[in-house]
């Protein structure tokens, strides 16, 4: 069975069709741009969002949690304390990937705030 999306106000007879369609189109365009940005960030960093979250052991994207886990893992993997440079570099790449995702989400939030309300 097909998945049913949100009901457009036009379908309920509350808004004229052009207004509803332009709002829906703008929302779809914004989602598409965000998806492309996230995929591009994965390609550039060489890590998917999920891999980066696993490396830094974060389940929810929160800048504070990302920073805290990054600092801890960077420190314990320092070569001078018997750590691994390879693992330390993975931690750095994971943080870069998550930072990029946080920027994308902030951009999405700004774009959502600029969408016209009907």
N, C-alpha and C positions, 0 to 999 in steps of 0.2 A: 504494500500500500504506500502511496506517496505521502511524504511528510507534509503536514500543513503548517504554513508559516503564519506570522501574525496577521490578523484581520485588518484590512485597510479600512479607514473610516468611510471611504467612498462606497465600499460594499455595504455598509450600514446606512447609507443615505445621508451621512452627516457632512460630507465634504464633496466638492465637485471633482470629477475624475482627474483633470489636469493637475490639480494641486496634490492629489494623492500620488499620482504617478511620478511627479517630479521629486517628491519627498522620498518615495521608495527607491527611485533611481539614484538619488544622492546617497542614500544609506548603502545601497549595493556597491556603488562606486567607492565609497569610503572603505567598506569591508574588503573590496578587491585590492585597493592600494595597500592596505595594512598587510594583507596576505603576501603580496609581492615584496613588500619591504622586509617582512620576516624571512621569507625564502632567500632573498638576496643576502641578508645578514648571515644566514646559515651557510650559504655558499662562500662568502668572504672569510668567515672564521673557520670553516671546516668542521664546525660542530652544530648539531641541531639544538634547538631550544631544550629538548628533553635531555640530551647528553650533558649540556651545560648545567642544567638543574641537578642532575645526578652527581656530577663531579663536585659541585659546591654544596650538595646535600640540602637543597632548598626545594620545598614543595610549592610554595606560593611566591610569586615575584614581588618581593618587598626590598627596596633599596637597602634598608637597614640590615636585614637578614643576609642579603648577598654580601654586603661589605664585611659584616662580622665573620661569616664563614670563610670568605676570601682571606682576610687577615690571618685567621687561625691556620688555615691550610697552607698558605704561603710560608708562614713562619715554621711550621713543623716539617715542611719539605725542603727547607733551606739546606744546601749542601754542607754548610759549615757545621750543622748539627746532625750530620749523618743522613740527611734527606736525599731526595732524588731530584736532580735538575729537570729530568723529563717530567716527573709528576708536577713539579712546581710550574713548569711551562704550561701544562694542561690546565692548572688552576688559573693561571693568568688568562689563557684563551677562553676558558669558561666564563670568567668575570667579564671579559670584553664582550662576549656574546650576550650575556644577560644584561649588561649595561646598554647594549644596542637595542635589545628588546624593550627595556624600560623606556628608552627614548621613543621607540615606535608607539608604545602604549600612550605615552604622554602626548604625542602628536595626534593620535586617534582621539583622545579625550578633548584636545583643543578643537579638532574638526567637528566633533559631535556638538560641542558648545556653539559652533557657528552655524549649524544646520537650522533652517527655518522651521519654526513651530507652526502647525496648522490647527 
